[in-house]
Amino acid sequence: MSTPRSLNNLIEALRVLPGVGPKSATRMAFHLVQRDQDGAARLAQSLMEALGTLKHCRHCNTFTEADVCDICSDEQRNHAQLCVVEMPTDLMSIEHTRSYEGLYFVLMGRLSPLDGIGPKDIALAQLLKRASDGVVEEVVLATNFTTEGEATAHYLAEMLRARGLKVSRIARGLPVGGELEHVDPGTLAQALIERRGL
């Protein structure tokens, strides 16, 4: 039995989502057309609306519907601090902690030579311009603790220090409420290396 062209197109479209393989995409497609056509219509409408209205904030590069996002236009924030993250989801995670009062810059990726992603493929030029505006005093690097995230942080630190900026890196260590016996050796070793006095 051949799959109708429109259904096959839907399955292929769903496969662009991260972590969605052919089986998951097929299940989602059948669910949307068979069990939740209202949900499918809302999904299609929301996608079209997002694609038509979202743009990048001209200061921090995150997604917004205005020229400048709400965080960048908030005068109560510390404009001397700039936290650099890989993706808007990382910005959202930090914001949920309510422990950071500065501004952000979103790279929209990370350096990954094996994947062909170099300095020109992420927003490095825009970051350098933003960090060198005369207002920013400290840049907090909050890239992920992956090989690519570490390489990106190192590359950025060198570039930013060369411009006379104070550069710091978020700490890593043990999770709150975690037990030592369940922590992986790499995290435990890093927690010992980055220990601080009490």
C-alpha positions in Angstrom: 0.0 0.0 0.0 1.4 3.4 -1.0 1.2 6.4 1.4 -0.8 9.3 0.0 1.6 12.1 -1.1 0.2 14.7 1.4 0.5 12.3 4.3 4.1 11.4 3.3 4.9 15.2 3.1 3.5 15.7 6.6 5.7 12.8 7.9 8.8 14.2 6.2 8.0 17.7 7.6 7.7 16.4 11.1 11.1 14.7 10.8 12.8 18.1 10.8 12.1 18.3 14.6 15.1 17.3 16.8 14.9 13.8 18.0 12.0 12.8 15.7 12.8 9.8 13.6 10.7 8.1 10.9 8.6 6.1 13.3 7.8 9.0 15.7 7.0 11.3 12.7 4.6 8.7 11.3 2.8 8.3 14.7 2.5 12.1 15.0 1.2 12.5 11.5 -1.5 9.8 11.9 -2.4 11.2 15.3 -2.9 14.7 13.9 -4.9 13.7 10.9 -6.9 11.0 12.6 -7.5 12.0 16.2 -6.8 15.7 16.5 -7.5 17.7 13.4 -8.3 20.8 15.5 -4.9 20.5 17.1 -3.3 20.1 13.7 -5.0 23.2 12.4 -3.8 25.2 15.5 -0.3 23.8 15.0 -0.3 24.9 11.3 -1.7 28.4 12.2 0.8 28.9 15.0 3.7 27.9 12.8 2.7 30.3 10.1 2.1 33.1 12.6 5.5 32.5 14.3 7.3 32.4 11.0 5.6 35.7 9.9 6.1 37.7 13.1 9.2 36.5 14.9 12.5 38.2 14.3 15.8 38.6 16.1 16.3 41.2 18.8 18.7 43.8 17.4 20.6 43.8 20.7 20.7 40.2 22.0 19.7 38.2 19.0 16.9 36.2 20.7 13.5 35.8 19.1 11.0 38.7 19.6 8.1 40.3 17.8 9.6 43.8 18.3 12.9 45.3 17.2 14.1 45.0 20.8 13.0 42.3 23.2 11.5 42.9 26.6 14.7 42.0 28.5 16.9 44.3 26.5 14.4 47.2 26.9 14.1 46.7 30.7 15.9 49.6 32.4 15.9 47.8 35.7 18.4 45.2 34.3 22.1 45.4 34.9 23.3 46.6 31.5 27.0 46.2 32.5 26.6 42.4 32.5 26.1 40.3 29.4 25.4 36.6 29.6 26.2 34.6 26.4 24.2 31.5 25.7 23.9 29.2 22.8 20.1 29.2 22.2 17.0 31.0 23.3 16.0 28.0 25.4 19.2 28.5 27.5 18.2 32.1 28.1 14.8 30.9 29.2 16.3 28.4 31.6 18.5 31.1 33.2 15.6 33.5 33.5 13.5 30.8 35.3 16.1 30.8 38.1 15.5 34.5 38.8 19.1 34.7 39.9 20.5 36.8 37.0 19.7 40.5 36.5 21.9 41.3 33.6 21.3 41.2 29.8 21.9 38.4 27.3 23.3 37.6 24.0 22.2 34.5 22.1 24.7 32.9 19.7 22.1 30.8 17.9 24.5 27.9 17.9 28.0 26.9 19.0 31.3 26.2 17.3 31.5 22.6 16.0 34.2 22.1 13.4 33.1 18.4 12.9 29.7 19.6 11.8 31.1 22.4 9.7 30.0 25.2 12.1 32.8 27.8 12.4 33.0 31.3 13.8 31.2 32.8 10.8 28.2 30.5 11.3 27.2 31.9 14.6 26.6 35.5 15.6 30.2 36.2 16.8 30.5 39.6 14.9 27.3 40.8 16.4 28.4 39.6 19.9 31.7 41.5 19.6 29.9 44.7 18.6 27.4 44.3 21.5 30.1 43.5 24.1 32.3 46.4 22.9 29.5 49.1 23.3 31.2 50.8 26.2 28.5 49.8 28.6 29.2 46.1 29.1 31.9 45.5 31.7 31.6 41.7 32.3 30.7 38.9 29.9 29.4 35.7 31.5 29.9 32.7 29.3 27.0 30.3 29.8 27.5 27.9 26.9 26.8 24.2 27.6 29.4 21.9 29.1 29.7 19.8 26.0 32.9 19.6 23.9 31.5 22.1 21.5 30.2 24.4 24.3 33.6 24.4 26.0 35.4 25.1 22.7 33.0 28.0 22.1 33.6 29.4 25.6 37.3 29.2 25.2 37.3 30.9 21.8 35.0 33.7 23.0 37.0 34.2 26.2 40.2 34.8 24.2 38.4 37.2 21.9 36.7 39.2 24.6 39.7 39.4 26.9 41.7 40.8 24.0 39.2 43.7 24.0 39.8 44.4 27.7 36.5 42.9 28.9 36.2 40.9 32.2 35.1 37.4 31.2 33.7 34.8 33.6 32.3 31.3 33.1 29.3 29.8 34.9 30.3 27.1 37.4 29.5 23.5 37.2 29.2 20.9 39.8 26.8 18.8 41.8 23.1 19.1 41.4 21.1 20.5 44.4 19.7 17.6 46.3 22.0 15.1 44.5 23.9 12.3 46.3 27.6 11.7 45.6 27.2 8.0 44.8 24.9 8.9 41.8 27.0 11.6 40.3 29.1 10.8 37.2 32.9 10.9 37.8 33.5 13.8 35.4 31.0 16.1 37.3 32.4 15.0 40.7 36.0 15.7 39.6 35.0 19.1 38.2 33.2 19.9 41.5 36.4 19.1 43.4 38.5 21.2 41.1 36.2 24.2 41.2 35.6 24.0 45.0 35.5 27.3 46.9 36.2 28.4 50.5 33.5 28.7 53.0 
